[in-house]
Amino acid sequence: MREENEELKRKRLFWQSRKRGITENDLLLGTFADQYLADFTMDQMLAYDRIINSTVYDPTVTEWDLYYWFVEERPYPEDLIKDSELTAAYAHEEIPGVRDMMQMIIEHSKNKKRDIIVQPKFNKAFV
């Protein structure tokens, strides 16, 4: 994931945040990306990428696992891996800032203002 330049990574993450496979994560991550992704540094994008693509690194992690971690229904594993034996070797690389990024997503998911959450309009800057 370090091979991408900043612009391509931002565009890919924006798209992946909107199209997750379950509506709950589409809404949580789509609104999160709409609010924060444009200002993320490369390191922050690497941490965000590691979180939202943990379903790729470890095939035992599902979209529902992510959702339950985001809404604090279940604790998330520190390394975001549920089954080390089935996990790609590159998934064990430590990415700084994952814990802080997960806290940002968790706080966003709390929706403390009780806003009605809808998918944001498609941001043409990320096309």
Secondary structure as GFF3:
##gff-version 3
##sequence-region A 1 127
A	DSSP	alpha_helix	6	18	.	.	.	ID=ss1
A	DSSP	alpha_helix	23	36	.	.	.	ID=ss2
A	DSSP	three_ten_helix	37	39	.	.	.	ID=ss3
A	DSSP	alpha_helix	42	52	.	.	.	ID=ss4
A	DSSP	alpha_helix	54	57	.	.	.	ID=ss5
A	DSSP	alpha_helix	63	70	.	.	.	ID=ss6
A	DSSP	three_ten_helix	84	86	.	.	.	ID=ss7
A	DSSP	three_ten_helix	89	92	.	.	.	ID=ss8
A	DSSP	alpha_helix	98	110	.	.	.	ID=ss9
A	DSSP	three_ten_helix	124	126	.	.	.	ID=ss10
###
